[in-house]
Amino acid sequence: MMKLDTESSINPIKLHIESLESRYDGPRSLYERFTIYPLDKNQGITIGNAIRRVLLSDIEGLAFVGVRFGNINHTFATIPGVREDVLDILLNIKQVVVKSSEDFTESREMIARVNVRGPEIVTSGLIQLPPGIEIVDKDQYIATVCDNEYLEMEILIRKDNGYKLSEDIKLEKVFEDFISIDACFTPVLKANFEVEKILLDKSETKEKINIDIYTNGSISPENSLKKGTSILRNVFESLTNQGVSKSETIIEEDEKEVITEILIEEIPISVRAYNCLKRAQINTINDLVNYSREELLEIKNFGRKSVDEVILALEKRFNIKLNDEK
């Protein structure tokens, strides 16, 4: 039984994670069911959804993203002496699952190779891999090579997350003659959860989450759960370990936008100054802020004293300053 301790500034929480069932359906199909408890009321659906989304989208894995066949540069070509055409070979390679060793740290793209002379049935076990990379199922079929014919390929390996279509996979210029293929990087094939009520005593009801995780064999369901919860922990730690920045500029702009729509009747000025502004078709503060002090002085019968009165009232009441010149 694994234990996950999470401390809160209010109440310490001790969550338990147990494995209820596990199943091996083949090298590319692993399954395990976990339960997490005890959770407070309404926490189950929130935590369950977060874990499920991270499992399906954020855990990184390896996949083949491109293939080079000598002088062949399109998917509808055929290779002399090979039963499958290029498209069929690409589809077969797409299904091959690769994984890295625990101490593997390489992040750049790597190249695997196939060099086979017929007669030969080419399987994934014949792919020559870089150090630290393994094939999950070495019996996956790729192609059949006839008598005395050759099949030579270079296969590009990349680390990423999620699922990428071939048109979304951008290759560096040095790999521009590779044919891109769709790539499924995520090692988690499926993840589901359900929330159950549990009664700790006669008065206290808690919740527990039952999570079903299916992986492609490149990672165990238990390790995928550990990685998923670790990702979530890092996200929330980054929020709790920093202060909240204030978007003062945005707030000020919003407030200014509201203020500028206010009618000039709201400005505490004399009747004489008000009448001069109305005659000049200045009806709102938004109209007024388009004038400088010099332009206000040009309004008929609007003297220096009235202008200073308006400028002072704007600054004192709404913290708005007019320009002195045009």
SEMARLO-72060 format. One record per residue: residue number from 1; chain; x, y, z of N, C-alpha, C in turn. Coordinates in pm, whole numbers, plus 32768, in hexadecimal, padded with zeros to 4 digits. Layout:
N
 num chaine  n.x  n.y  n.z ca.x ca.y ca.z  c.x  c.y  c.z
 NUM      A    X    Y    Z    X    Y    Z    X    Y    Z
...
This chain:
326
 num chaine  n.x  n.y  n.z ca.x ca.y ca.z  c.x  c.y  c.z
   1      A 8055 7F88 8000 8000 8000 8000 8058 807C 8000
   2      A 803D 80D8 7FA3 8084 8157 7F9E 803C 81BB 7FF6
   3      A 8084 8218 802F 8049 8282 807F 8073 8309 8047
   4      A 8013 835F 8038 802D 83E6 8005 8007 8449 8073
   5      A 806B 848C 80AE 8051 84EB 811A 804D 8578 80E2
   6      A 7FE1 85BD 80FB 7FD2 8647 80CD 7FAD 869D 8144
   7      A 7FFF 8703 8161 7FE5 8757 81D4 7FA2 87D9 81AB
   8      A 7F43 8800 81F9 7EFB 887D 81E3 7F14 88DA 8259
   9      A 7F0D 895B 8240 7F20 89BB 82AC 7EAB 89B5 830E
  10      A 7E3A 8977 82E5 7DC6 8970 833C 7DC2 88EA 8384
  11      A 7DB6 887E 8339 7DB1 87F9 8374 7E0E 879B 8329
  12      A 7E62 874F 836E 7EB5 86ED 832A 7E5E 8681 82EB
  13      A 7E7E 8659 826F 7E31 85F4 8227 7E8D 8580 8205
  14      A 7E63 8508 8221 7EAE 8491 81FC 7E58 843D 819F
  15      A 7E81 8437 8121 7E39 83E9 80BD 7E7D 8363 80A9
  16      A 7E2F 82FC 8092 7E63 8276 8077 7E45 8250 7FE7
  17      A 7EA7 8214 7FA7 7E94 81E0 7F1F 7EAD 8149 7F22
  18      A 7E4B 80FE 7EF6 7E57 806C 7EF5 7E3C 8037 7E69
  19      A 7E82 7FCB 7E47 7E68 7F86 7DC9 7E02 7F18 7DE2
  20      A 7D90 7F1F 7D9B 7D25 7EBE 7DAF 7D2E 7E48 7D4F
  21      A 7D62 7E63 7CD6 7D66 7DFA 7C6F 7DCC 7E20 7C06
  22      A 7E11 7DBD 7BD0 7E6E 7DD5 7B60 7E61 7D62 7AFD
  23      A 7E7D 7D81 7A80 7E6D 7D1B 7A18 7ED3 7D31 79A9
  24      A 7F0D 7CC4 7977 7F6B 7CC8 7906 7F28 7C84 788F
  25      A 7F04 7CD6 782B 7EC2 7CA0 77B4 7F21 7C93 773E
  26      A 7FA0 7CA8 7754 8004 7CA4 76EA 806A 7D11 7702
  27      A 80DC 7D0D 76B9 8144 7D72 76D1 8116 7E01 76B8
  28      A 80AF 7E15 7665 807F 7E9C 7646 7FF9 7EBA 7687
  29      A 7FD6 7E70 76EF 7F56 7E85 7730 7F5F 7E63 77C5
  30      A 7F72 7ECB 7817 7F79 7EBB 78A8 7F03 7F04 78E7
  31      A 7ECC 7EC8 7951 7E58 7F03 7994 7E69 7EF9 7A2A
  32      A 7E3E 7F64 7A72 7E3C 7F5F 7B03 7DCF 7FBD 7B38
  33      A 7D91 7F93 7BA4 7D26 7FE2 7BE4 7D56 800D 7C6E
  34      A 7D49 8090 7C89 7D76 80C9 7D08 7CFF 8109 7D4F
  35      A 7D0D 8115 7DD3 7CAD 8162 7E21 7CF7 81C6 7E77
  36      A 7CC2 823F 7E7F 7CFE 82AB 7ECF 7C96 82D9 7F35
  37      A 7CBD 82DE 7FB4 7C60 8304 801E 7CAF 832F 809A
  38      A 7C70 8373 80FF 7BE8 83AB 80FD 7BEB 843C 80CF
  39      A 7B8B 8464 8080 7B80 84EC 804E 7B03 852E 8089
  40      A 7B09 85B0 809C 7A94 85F8 80CE 7A27 85FB 8065
  41      A 79B1 861D 8090 793E 8623 8037 7958 8682 7FC2
  42      A 7936 8655 7F4A 7943 86A0 7ECB 79D2 86AB 7E99
  43      A 7A33 8673 7EE0 7ABD 8676 7EAE 7AD7 8609 7E46
  44      A 7A8B 859D 7E4B 7AA4 852B 7DF4 7A9E 854D 7D61
  45      A 7A33 8591 7D37 7A22 85B1 7CA9 7A8D 8613 7C7A
  46      A 7AB3 8671 7CD1 7B18 86D4 7CAD 7BA1 8694 7C9B
  47      A 7BCA 8645 7CFE 7C4D 8604 7CF8 7C50 859A 7C8B
  48      A 7BE4 854E 7C7E 7BDE 84E7 7C18 7BEC 851E 7B8C
  49      A 7BA5 858C 7B71 7BAF 85CB 7AED 7C3C 85FE 7AD1
  50      A 7C7B 863C 7B35 7D02 8672 7B23 7D65 8602 7B04
  51      A 7D5E 8595 7B51 7DBB 8525 7B3A 7DA5 84E8 7AB0
  52      A 7D27 84D5 7A8B 7D09 8497 7A09 7D3E 84EC 7995
  53      A 7D29 856F 799B 7D57 85C5 792D 7DEF 85C5 7922
  54      A 7E34 85C6 7993 7EC6 85C4 7991 7EF8 853F 7959
  55      A 7EBB 84D2 7981 7EE4 844D 7950 7ED9 8445 78B8
  56      A 7E6F 847E 7881 7E55 8470 77F2 7EA0 84D5 779B
  57      A 7ECD 8543 77D6 7F05 85AC 7780 7F90 85DD 77A5
  58      A 7FBD 85CB 7820 8038 860D 784C 80B0 85B0 7862
  59      A 809C 852F 7867 810C 84D3 787E 8156 84BC 77FB
  60      A 81D8 84CE 77FE 8228 84C3 7784 824A 8432 7764
  61      A 8261 8419 76E4 828C 8396 76B6 82D9 83A3 7634
  62      A 8310 8334 7604 835B 8331 7587 8304 82FA 7517
  63      A 831F 8329 749C 82D7 82F5 7427 832A 830E 73AA
  64      A 8311 82BD 7343 834E 82D4 72C1 8301 8343 727A
  65      A 8348 83A6 7244 8305 8418 7206 8326 8428 7171
  66      A 8387 83DE 713F 83AC 83EB 70B2 8401 8376 7083
  67      A 83F8 8359 7000 8442 82E8 6FC6 8482 8316 6F44
  68      A 84FE 82E7 6F2C 8542 8304 6EAE 8562 8281 6E67
  69      A 8538 8277 6DE5 8551 8201 6D93 85AD 8226 6D1E
  70      A 8629 8242 6D35 8685 825F 6CC7 8653 82D3 6C72
  71      A 8636 82B5 6BF0 860C 831E 6B93 8575 8331 6B8F
  72      A 852B 82E3 6BDB 8499 82ED 6BDA 846E 835E 6C37
  73      A 8418 83B7 6C03 83EF 842B 6C53 8358 8441 6C58
  74      A 830A 83DB 6C35 8278 83E9 6C43 823B 8364 6C6B
  75      A 81C3 8369 6CA2 8187 82F5 6CE4 814C 828F 6C84
  76      A 813A 82B3 6C05 80F6 8258 6BA8 8156 820D 6B4C
  77      A 81D4 820C 6B72 8239 81C5 6B22 823F 8132 6B4B
  78      A 8282 80E3 6AF8 829B 8056 6B19 8332 8040 6B1F
  79      A 8359 7FD9 6B6A 83E6 7FB9 6B7A 83FF 7F34 6B35
  80      A 845C 7F2B 6AD7 8477 7EAE 6A90 8496 7E3C 6AF1
  81      A 8453 7DCA 6ADF 846E 7D55 6B30 842B 7D54 6BB8
  82      A 83DA 7DB8 6BD5 8394 7DBF 6C57 82FE 7DB1 6C3C
  83      A 82BE 7D57 6C86 8230 7D3B 6C70 81DA 7DB6 6C8A
  84      A 81F4 7DFD 6CF6 81A4 7E72 6D1A 81D5 7EF0 6CD2
  85      A 8179 7F48 6CB3 81A4 7FC9 6C7E 81CA 8025 6CF2
  86      A 81F8 809E 6CD2 8229 80F9 6D39 81BC 811C 6D9D
  87      A 8142 8132 6D6E 80D5 8157 6DC7 80BA 80EA 6E2E
  88      A 80B9 806D 6E04 80A1 7FFE 6E61 8111 7FF4 6EC9
  89      A 818D 8008 6E9C 81FE 8002 6EF9 81F4 8071 6F61
  90      A 81CE 80E9 6F34 81BF 815A 6F92 8153 813E 6FF9
  91      A 80E4 8104 6FCC 8078 80E3 702A 80A5 807B 708F
  92      A 80F5 801B 7065 8127 7FB6 70C1 818B 7FF1 7125
  93      A 81E0 804A 70F5 8242 8089 714F 81FC 80E1 71B5
  94      A 8191 8121 718A 8144 8177 71E5 8112 812B 725F
  95      A 80F7 80AA 724E 80C1 8059 72BC 812D 8026 731D
  96      A 81AB 8035 72F9 8218 8002 734E 8228 805C 73C8
  97      A 822B 801F 743F 8237 8069 74BC 82C7 8061 74ED
  98      A 8302 80D3 750B 838B 80D8 753F 838A 8118 75C9
  99      A 83EE 80F6 7618 83FA 8131 769E 848C 8149 76BB
 100      A 84A5 819B 771F 852E 81BA 7749 854A 8177 77CE
 101      A 85C9 8160 77E9 85F1 8129 786A 85E1 8194 78D6
 102      A 85E2 816B 7954 85C8 81C8 79C2 8632 8236 79CC
 103      A 86AE 8217 79A5 871A 827A 79B0 872E 82C8 792E
 104      A 86CF 82BD 78D0 86DA 8301 784F 86BA 8394 785F
 105      A 8712 83EC 782F 86FF 847D 783F 8704 84CA 77BB
 106      A 8718 8486 774B 8724 84C8 76CA 86A1 850C 76A3
 107      A 86A8 858A 7679 8630 85D4 7654 8629 85F3 75BE
 108      A 869A 85EB 7578 8699 860D 74EA 8667 8596 7498
 109      A 864E 85AD 7417 861F 8542 73BF 868E 84DE 73A4
 110      A 8666 845F 7398 86C5 83F2 7382 869B 83A1 7307
 111      A 86F7 8354 72D4 86DC 8307 725B 86EF 8272 7276
 112      A 868A 8221 724E 8694 818F 724E 86A2 8162 71BD
 113      A 86D6 80EA 71A8 86F0 80BC 711F 86BF 802E 710A
 114      A 869B 8011 708C 8679 7F89 7061 86CB 7F6A 6FE4
 115      A 871A 7F00 6FE9 8768 7ED3 6F76 8753 7E3C 6F6A
 116      A 86FD 7E13 6F0D 86D7 7D86 6F01 86E8 7D57 6E71
 117      A 8721 7CE0 6E63 872B 7CA1 6DDF 86D3 7C24 6DDD
 118      A 8684 7C18 6D72 8626 7BA9 6D68 8667 7B25 6D42
 119      A 861B 7ABA 6D51 858F 7ABB 6D7E 8587 7ACE 6E15
 120      A 852B 7B26 6E41 8521 7B43 6ED0 8499 7B81 6EEF
 121      A 8460 7B58 6F5E 83EB 7B9C 6F95 841D 7C03 6FF9
 122      A 8404 7C81 6FDC 8439 7CEE 702F 83D7 7D0A 70A1
 123      A 8407 7CFC 711A 83B7 7D1D 7190 83FC 7D8E 71DE
 124      A 83B8 7DC0 7242 83ED 7E2F 7290 846E 7E09 72D9
 125      A 8483 7D86 72F3 84FC 7D5A 7336 8579 7D6D 72E3
 126      A 856B 7D84 7260 85DE 7D99 7207 8606 7E2C 71FB
 127      A 85BE 7E84 723E 85E0 7F12 723B 8658 7F2A 7295
 128      A 86C0 7F69 725E 8739 7F8A 72AB 8722 8011 72F1
 129      A 8720 800E 7376 86FA 8082 73C4 8771 80C7 7405
 130      A 8767 8148 7421 87D1 818F 746C 87D7 8159 74FB
 131      A 8846 816F 7540 8853 8142 75CB 87E6 817F 7624
 132      A 87AF 812F 767C 874A 815F 76D9 86BC 8154 76A7
 133      A 86A9 8126 7629 8624 8118 75ED 8606 8084 75D9
 134      A 858A 805C 75F6 8561 7FD1 75E9 84DD 7FC8 759D
 135      A 84CA 7F55 755B 844A 7F35 751C 83F5 7EE9 7581
 136      A 8378 7F11 7591 8321 7ECF 75F3 82F8 7E44 75C2
 137      A 82D0 7E3A 7544 82A6 7DBA 7509 82FC 7D9F 748E
 138      A 835A 7D42 7499 83B9 7D29 742D 8381 7CD2 73BD
 139      A 8302 7CA9 73C9 82C6 7C53 7363 8266 7C9E 7307
 140      A 8261 7D21 7310 8207 7D6E 72BA 8237 7D68 7229
 141      A 81D9 7D47 71D0 81FA 7D36 7143 820B 7DBD 70FF
 142      A 8272 7DC6 70A6 828A 7E42 705B 8281 7E2A 6FC4
 143      A 82C9 7DC4 6F91 82CA 7DAB 6F00 8306 7D22 6EE3
 144      A 82F9 7CF7 6E64 8339 7C7B 6E36 8393 7C9C 6DC0
 145      A 8412 7C73 6DCA 8475 7C8C 6D61 848E 7C0A 6D16
 146      A 8488 7C10 6C90 8499 7B98 6C3D 852D 7B78 6C27
 147      A 854A 7B0E 6BDA 85D1 7AD9 6BC6 8633 7B44 6B97
 148      A 86A4 7B4B 6BDE 8716 7B9E 6BB7 86F5 7C32 6BA5
 149      A 8689 7C5F 6BDD 8666 7CED 6BD7 8684 7D2E 6C5E
 150      A 8691 7DB3 6C5B 86B5 7DFD 6CD5 8643 7E5B 6CFE
 151      A 8638 7E6A 6D81 85E2 7ED1 6DB9 8635 7F22 6E1B
 152      A 8648 7FA1 6DF9 8696 7FFA 6E4E 863F 8072 6E75
 153      A 863C 808D 6EF7 85EC 80FE 6F29 8635 8142 6F9B
 154      A 861D 81C1 6FA7 8644 820C 701F 85C5 8243 705C
 155      A 85B6 822F 70DF 853B 8255 7123 855B 82BA 7190
 156      A 8514 8329 718E 852D 8397 71EC 84D9 8384 726A
 157      A 8519 8391 72DF 84D6 8381 7360 84D4 8408 73A6
 158      A 8461 8429 73E1 8453 84A7 7429 8408 8491 74AB
 159      A 8426 84E4 750F 83DF 84E2 758F 837F 8558 7595
 160      A 8302 853C 75BA 829D 85A7 75C0 8226 8572 760F
 161      A 81B6 85BA 760C 813E 8589 764C 80C6 8599 75EF
 162      A 8059 8551 760F 7FE1 855B 75C0 7FEA 850F 753C
 163      A 7F94 8536 74DF 7F8F 84F8 7459 7FA6 8565 73F1
 164      A 8001 854D 7394 8022 85B1 732E 8008 8576 72A3
 165      A 7FBF 85C1 7251 7FAD 859A 71C5 802D 85B5 7177
 166      A 803E 856E 7109 80BA 857A 70BB 80D0 8609 708B
 167      A 8063 8650 7067 8075 86DA 7037 809A 873B 70A5
 168      A 8087 8712 7123 80AB 8768 7194 8137 874B 71C8
 169      A 8177 86E4 7194 81FE 86C1 71C1 8263 870D 716C
 170      A 82A8 876A 71AA 830B 87BD 7164 8396 877E 7175
 171      A 83D5 875D 7105 8459 8720 7107 84C3 8787 70E7
 172      A 8536 8779 7125 85A6 87D3 7109 85D4 87C0 7079
 173      A 861C 8823 7047 8646 8821 6FBB 869A 87A6 6F9A
 174      A 86E8 8777 6FFB 873D 8703 6FE3 86EA 8684 6FCE
 175      A 866B 8687 6FFA 8612 8613 6FEB 85A4 862E 6F85
 176      A 85B6 868F 6F2D 854A 86B7 6ED3 8525 864B 6E6D
 177      A 857F 85E9 6E52 855E 857F 6DF4 851C 8507 6E38
 178      A 84FB 8513 6EB9 84AE 84AC 6EFE 841A 84C0 6EE1
 179      A 83D0 8453 6ED8 833F 8458 6EC7 8300 8458 6F53
 180      A 82B7 84C1 6F75 827A 84CB 6FF9 8207 8469 7008
 181      A 81F4 8436 7082 8184 83DD 709E 813E 840D 711E
 182      A 80BF 83EB 712B 8076 840A 71A6 80BD 83C6 721B
 183      A 80BF 840A 728D 8108 83D4 7301 80B4 83DF 737F
 184      A 80A8 836F 73C6 8064 836C 7447 80CE 8363 74B4
 185      A 80E9 83D4 74F6 8150 83D8 755C 811D 83AB 75E5
 186      A 809F 83C5 7601 806C 83A6 7685 806B 8310 769F
 187      A 80A3 82E4 770E 80A5 8255 772D 8023 8223 7769
 188      A 7FC9 827E 778F 7F4A 8257 77CD 7EE0 824C 7760
 189      A 7EAC 81D5 774A 7E49 81BE 76E2 7DBE 81E9 770E
 190      A 7DA0 81D2 778D 7D1A 81F3 77C0 7D22 8207 7857
 191      A 7CD0 8262 788A 7CCA 827A 791B 7C3B 82A2 793F
 192      A 7C02 825A 799E 7B7A 8277 79CC 7B79 827B 7A65
 193      A 7B16 82BC 7A9D 7B0B 82BE 7B2F 7A78 82C4 7B59
 194      A 7A5F 8299 7BD4 79DA 82A5 7C10 79EB 82CD 7CA1
 195      A 7989 8313 7CD6 798D 8343 7D60 7927 82F5 7DB2
 196      A 7953 82C7 7E27 78FB 827F 7E82 78F8 82C3 7F0A
 197      A 7888 82B6 7F4E 787B 82E8 7FD7 78AB 827C 8037
 198      A 78F5 82A5 809E 7920 8247 8106 78FA 8281 818D
 199      A 78D2 822B 81E9 78A9 8254 826F 7914 822F 82D3
 200      A 7958 8295 830B 79C3 827C 8369 798C 825B 83F4
 201      A 7925 82A3 841C 78DE 8283 8498 784C 82AA 8485
 202      A 7801 82AB 84EE 7772 82C3 84E2 7750 8350 84B2
 203      A 77AD 83AD 84C3 778C 8439 84A4 77DF 8474 8432
 204      A 7849 8431 8408 78A5 846C 83A5 78A5 841C 8324
 205      A 7882 8460 82B6 7883 8421 8232 78F3 845D 81DF
 206      A 7944 8408 81A2 79B2 8433 814B 799D 83FA 80BF
 207      A 79FC 8417 8068 79F8 83E4 7FDE 7A79 839A 7FBD
 208      A 7A70 8341 7F5B 7AE8 8302 7F25 7ADC 82FC 7E8D
 209      A 7B50 82FD 7E4B 7B55 82F8 7DB9 7B8B 826F 7D90
 210      A 7B47 822E 7D34 7B7B 81B4 7CF5 7BA6 81D8 7C68
 211      A 7C26 81C4 7C4B 7C5E 81EC 7BC9 7C8D 8171 7B7C
 212      A 7C60 8165 7AFF 7C8D 80FA 7AA4 7CEF 8136 7A40
 213      A 7D66 80FA 7A38 7DCE 812D 79DE 7DFC 80BE 7981
 214      A 7DFB 80DA 78FE 7E2B 807C 7897 7EA2 80BE 7852
 215      A 7F13 8078 7848 7F89 80AF 7805 7FB6 8054 7793
 216      A 800F 808B 773E 803F 8040 76C9 80BA 7FEA 76E6
 217      A 80E0 7FDC 7765 8151 7F88 778A 81D4 7FD3 7797
 218      A 81DA 804F 7768 8257 809D 7776 8265 80D5 7803
 219      A 81FB 80D1 7850 81FD 80FC 78DB 8192 80AB 7924
 220      A 81A9 808F 79A2 8144 8046 79F0 80D6 80A5 7A1B
 221      A 805B 8075 7A31 7FF1 80CD 7A63 8017 8112 7AE6
 222      A 805F 80CA 7B3E 8087 8107 7BBE 80E4 817D 7BA8
 223      A 8148 816D 7B4F 81A5 81DC 7B35 8161 824F 7AED
 224      A 8100 8231 7A99 80B7 829D 7A57 8067 82EE 7ABC
 225      A 802D 82AB 7B1F 7FE4 82F2 7B88 8042 8348 7BDB
 226      A 80B9 8313 7BFB 811B 8361 7C46 8146 83DE 7BF7
 227      A 815E 83CD 7B75 8187 843F 7B23 8116 84A6 7B18
 228      A 809B 8476 7B09 802A 84D1 7AFE 8016 8524 7B7B
 229      A 801B 84E5 7BF0 8009 852F 7C6E 8080 858C 7C87
 230      A 80F6 8565 7C58 816B 85BA 7C67 815C 863A 7C13
 231      A 8125 862C 7B9A 810D 86A0 7B44 80AB 8700 7B87
 232      A 8040 86C9 7BBF 7FDC 871D 7C03 8019 8763 7C7C
 233      A 806B 8719 7CC7 80AA 8755 7D3D 8101 87CB 7D15
 234      A 814F 87BB 7CAA 81A6 8828 7C7D 8156 88A2 7C51
 235      A 80E2 8889 7C11 808E 88F9 7BE5 805C 8949 7C5D
 236      A 8027 8903 7CC2 7FEE 894A 7D35 805A 8985 7D8F
 237      A 80CF 8944 7D95 813C 897E 7DE3 816A 8A02 7DA7
 238      A 816A 8A09 7D22 8194 8A85 7CE1 8134 8AF7 7D01
 239      A 80B5 8AD5 7D1D 8053 8B3B 7D40 805F 8B66 7DD2
 240      A 8079 8B04 7E2A 807D 8B24 7EB9 8100 8B64 7EE3
 241      A 816A 8B54 7E93 81ED 8B88 7EBA 820C 8C12 7E82
 242      A 81A8 8C53 7E48 81C1 8CD9 7E14 814D 8D34 7E38
 243      A 816C 8DB6 7E3E 8104 8E16 7E5B 80AE 8E30 7DE1
 244      A 803A 8E6B 7DF9 7FDD 8E8B 7D8E 7FFA 8F18 7D5C
 245      A 801C 8F25 7CDD 8039 8FA8 7CA4 7FB6 8FF0 7C84
 246      A 7FB4 9072 7C9A 7F3E 90C2 7C83 7F42 9100 7BF8
 247      A 7ED8 90EE 7BAD 7ED0 9129 7B28 7E9A 91B7 7B32
 248      A 7EEE 920E 7B6E 7EC1 9296 7B8A 7EA6 92E4 7B0B
 249      A 7EFA 92CF 7AA7 7EEA 931A 7A2B 7E65 92FA 79E8
 250      A 7E42 927A 79E7 7DC5 9251 79A8 7D4F 9289 79F4
 251      A 7D56 9284 7A79 7CE8 92B9 7ACA 7CD8 934E 7AB1
 252      A 7D48 9396 7AAE 7D41 9425 7A98 7D06 9446 7A10
 253      A 7D29 93F7 79AA 7CF3 9410 7926 7C5D 93F8 7923
 254      A 7C32 938B 7967 7BA2 936E 796C 7B57 93DE 79B2
 255      A 7B8E 940C 7A23 7B4E 9477 7A6D 7B4A 94F7 7A1A
 256      A 7BB7 9511 79D3 7BBD 958A 7981 7B54 9586 7913
 257      A 7B40 950C 78DA 7ADF 94FE 786F 7A52 951D 78A2
 258      A 7A34 94EF 791C 79B1 950A 7956 79A2 959E 7975
 259      A 7A0A 95DB 79AD 7A05 9668 79D4 79EE 96C3 795C
 260      A 7A31 96A5 78EE 7A28 96FE 7879 799D 9703 783E
 261      A 7945 96A5 7862 78BD 96A7 782F 785F 96FA 7888
 262      A 7895 972E 78F5 7844 977E 7951 7824 9806 7911
 263      A 77A8 9835 7923 777E 98B7 78EE 77C3 9929 793A
 264      A 77D3 999B 78F6 7819 9A0B 7936 77C7 9A47 79A8
 265      A 7744 9A21 79AF 76F3 9A4E 7A1F 7728 9A1D 7AA5
 266      A 7778 99B1 7AA1 77AF 9979 7B1C 782B 99C4 7B4C
 267      A 7861 9A1F 7AF8 78D8 9A6A 7B1F 78AD 9AE2 7B74
 268      A 78E4 9AF2 7BEB 78BD 9B62 7C43 78F8 9BE7 7C12
 269      A 78B5 9C25 7BAF 78E3 9CA4 7B77 7870 9D07 7B76
 270      A 788F 9D84 7B5C 782A 9DEF 7B5C 77CF 9DE2 7AE3
 271      A 775C 9E24 7AEA 76FB 9E22 7A7C 7737 9E61 79FF
 272      A 7784 9ECF 7A0F 77C2 9F12 799C 781E 9EB2 7951
 273      A 7875 9E6A 799C 78D2 9E0C 795C 7886 9D9A 791A
 274      A 781B 9D6B 795D 77CB 9CFD 7926 778A 9D27 78A1
 275      A 7750 9DA0 789D 770D 9DCF 7823 776F 9DDE 77AF
 276      A 77E8 9E0C 77CC 784D 9E19 7762 7871 9D92 7727
 277      A 787E 9D2D 777C 789E 9CA6 774D 782D 9C6E 76F8
 278      A 77B2 9C80 7722 773F 9C4C 76D6 7733 9C8E 764E
 279      A 774D 9D12 7648 7747 9D57 75C7 77B2 9D24 7568
 280      A 7821 9CF4 759E 788D 9CBD 754B 7878 9C28 752D
 281      A 77FE 9BF3 754B 77DB 9B66 7534 7832 9B06 7585
 282      A 785D 9B33 75F9 78A7 9ADD 7655 7843 9AA9 76BC
 283      A 7819 9A2A 76AC 77AD 99F4 76FD 77DC 998F 7767
 284      A 784E 994F 774F 7881 98EA 77AD 7913 9906 77CC
 285      A 7944 98C2 7831 79D3 98CF 7853 7A28 989B 77E0
 286      A 79F4 9839 7798 7A3D 9805 7725 7A51 9872 76BD
 287      A 79EC 98C6 76A9 79FB 9937 764D 7A60 999B 7683
 288      A 7A5C 99B0 7705 7AB0 9A16 7742 7B45 99F3 773F
 289      A 7B65 9973 7754 7BF3 994D 775B 7C36 9955 76D2
 290      A 7BE7 9967 7668 7C22 9978 75E3 7C55 9A06 75CD
 291      A 7C39 9A5E 762E 7C65 9AEA 7625 7CDE 9AFF 767F
 292      A 7D38 9B52 7651 7DA5 9B7F 76A6 7D7C 9C04 76E8
 293      A 7DCC 9C33 7746 7DAF 9CB3 7788 7DAD 9D24 7721
 294      A 7E09 9D1E 76C4 7E13 9D86 765E 7D96 9D86 7605
 295      A 7D61 9D10 75E5 7CEA 9D07 758F 7C6D 9D35 75DA
 296      A 7C64 9D1C 765C 7BF2 9D4D 76A9 7BED 9DE5 76AB
 297      A 7C62 9E23 76B1 7C67 9EB5 76B2 7C35 9EF1 762F
 298      A 7C33 9EA2 75C5 7C06 9ED3 7543 7B6D 9ED2 7538
 299      A 7B28 9E90 7597 7A96 9E8C 7594 7A5E 9F18 75B7
 300      A 79FA 9F42 756E 79C1 9FC8 757F 798B 9FDB 760C
 301      A 79AF A04B 764A 7983 A071 76D1 79B6 A014 773F
 302      A 7A18 9FBE 771E 7A4D 9F61 7783 7AD4 9F97 77B0
 303      A 7AD3 9FE6 781C 7B4B A02B 7849 7BAB 9FD1 7895
 304      A 7C1B A010 78B6 7C86 9FC6 78FC 7C55 9F93 7983
 305      A 7C05 9FE3 79C9 7BD5 9FBA 7A4D 7B7A 9F40 7A44
 306      A 7B23 9F3E 79E1 7AC9 9ECB 79CF 7B17 9E4E 79A8
 307      A 7B7C 9E60 7950 7BCF 9DEE 7926 7C16 9DB2 799E
 308      A 7C52 9E07 79F1 7C98 9DD5 7A68 7C38 9D90 7AC8
 309      A 7BBE 9DC4 7ACF 7B59 9D86 7B25 7B39 9CF8 7AF7
 310      A 7B28 9CE5 7A72 7B08 9C61 7A3B 7B7D 9C00 7A4D
 311      A 7BF6 9C30 7A31 7C6C 9BD9 7A3D 7C7F 9BAB 7ACD
 312      A 7C6D 9C06 7B2C 7C7C 9BE5 7BBA 7C12 9B81 7BE7
 313      A 7B96 9B95 7BB8 7B29 9B3B 7BDE 7B3F 9AAE 7BA6
 314      A 7B6F 9AA4 7B2A 7B8C 9A21 7AED 7BF7 99D6 7B3C
 315      A 7C60 9A1F 7B5F 7CD0 99E0 7BA4 7CA8 99B7 7C32
 316      A 7C5B 9A0B 7C74 7C38 99F0 7CFF 7BCF 9981 7D09
 317      A 7B6C 9983 7CB1 7AFC 9924 7CB9 7B1C 989E 7C76
 318      A 7B5D 98A1 7C01 7B70 9826 7BB2 7C03 9803 7B98
 319      A 7C5F 9853 7BCE 7CEE 983A 7BBB 7D14 9839 7B27
 320      A 7CDA 9894 7ADB 7CF6 989F 7A4C 7D39 9926 7A32
 321      A 7DAA 9923 79E9 7DF2 999C 79C9 7DEA 99B7 7934
 322      A 7DD0 9A34 7911 7DCE 9A5B 7883 7E58 9A8E 785B
 323      A 7E78 9A7D 77DD 7EF6 9AB1 77A9 7EF1 9B49 77A3
 324      A 7F63 9B88 77B2 7F68 9C1A 77AC 7F60 9C4D 771D
 325      A 7F9D 9C01 76C2 7FA3 9C2D 7636 7F61 9BC7 75DC
 326      A 7F48 9BF3 755F 7F0B 9B9B 74FC 7F64 9B24 74DF
